[in-house]
Amino acid sequence: MKRIVALMLLAAFSTSVLTACNTMEGVGQDVQKVGEKVEDKAGDCKDGKC
């Protein structure tokens, strides 16, 4: 019985770790896109199109 509980806890922990990695990757991509938009807007303002 203890072995089954330990395996279930290990499976739950592994799933949560893998999900967190995917979430952080998505956040990184979102932050990168926002940075690109800020750079584009700064370039427009520099050219006088602000």
Protein Blocks (a to p, Z undefined) as FASTA:
>chain_A
ZZmmmmmmmmmmmmmmmmmmmmmmmmmmmmmmmmmmmmmmmmmmmnopZZ
